């Protein structure tokens, strides 16, 4: 089953909370991230079925209040799980890292990794705001990581992807940054 993700960035924190309350009262959503961001803005990322996300985005399309919005449809359930928390991984032998220019493409990259390779998302770090950079950390065999990175490079422009890296056999002290 595919899900969709909605992303709203409110220019005023109090107004953001009021809008989020309205959304929660009228739609069946799951909150993935709610964070105050500078200067005085509120970022809200949520998942729901596609029809609800489309309806919510339509409400903000013609807004005059400078509320930034975007959505990503067709997201796998595993990607939704990765967005809502870190995956618990006790150990790994190889690590892939993709640095992405914005929040929307970070979600798309994570979903593409899960759909096109046998890799597992370790962690998704999204920057502050809709246009903040993001990082996707994922684990798997070197060949699976290369497949994922090649697929990303084939499907995203150089303007969308900042950097991709593969770290083979990281030392234990480095792994401790990601494993718990």
Rosetta blueprint (number, residue, H / E / L):
1 X L
2 X E
3 X E
4 X E
5 X E
6 X E
7 X E
8 X E
9 X E
10 X E
11 X L
12 X L
13 X H
14 X H
15 X H
16 X H
17 X H
18 X H
19 X H
20 X H
21 X H
22 X H
23 X H
24 X H
25 X H
26 X H
27 X L
28 X L
29 X L
30 X E
31 X E
32 X E
33 X E
34 X E
35 X E
36 X E
37 X E
38 X L
39 X L
40 X L
41 X E
42 X E
43 X E
44 X E
45 X E
46 X E
47 X E
48 X E
49 X L
50 X H
51 X H
52 X H
53 X H
54 X H
55 X H
56 X H
57 X H
58 X H
59 X H
60 X H
61 X H
62 X L
63 X L
64 X L
65 X L
66 X L
67 X L
68 X E
69 X E
70 X E
71 X E
72 X E
73 X E
74 X E
75 X E
76 X E
77 X H
78 X H
79 X H
80 X H
81 X H
82 X H
83 X H
84 X H
85 X L
86 X L
87 X L
88 X L
89 X L
90 X L
91 X L
92 X L
93 X L
94 X E
95 X E
96 X E
97 X E
98 X E
99 X E
100 X E
101 X L
102 X L
103 X H
104 X H
105 X H
106 X H
107 X H
108 X H
109 X H
110 X H
111 X H
112 X H
113 X H
114 X H
115 X H
116 X H
117 X L
118 X L
119 X L
120 X E
121 X E
122 X E
123 X E
124 X E
125 X E
126 X E
127 X L
128 X L
129 X L
130 X L
131 X L
132 X L
133 X L
134 X E
135 X E
136 X E
137 X E
138 X E
139 X E
140 X L
141 X L
142 X H
143 X H
144 X H
145 X H
146 X H
147 X H
148 X H
149 X H
150 X H
151 X H
152 X H
153 X H
154 X H
155 X H
156 X L
157 X L
158 X L
159 X L
160 X L
161 X E
162 X E
163 X E
164 X E
165 X E
166 X E
167 X E
168 X E
169 X L
170 X L
171 X L
172 X H
173 X H
174 X H
175 X H
176 X L
177 X L
178 X L
179 X L
180 X L
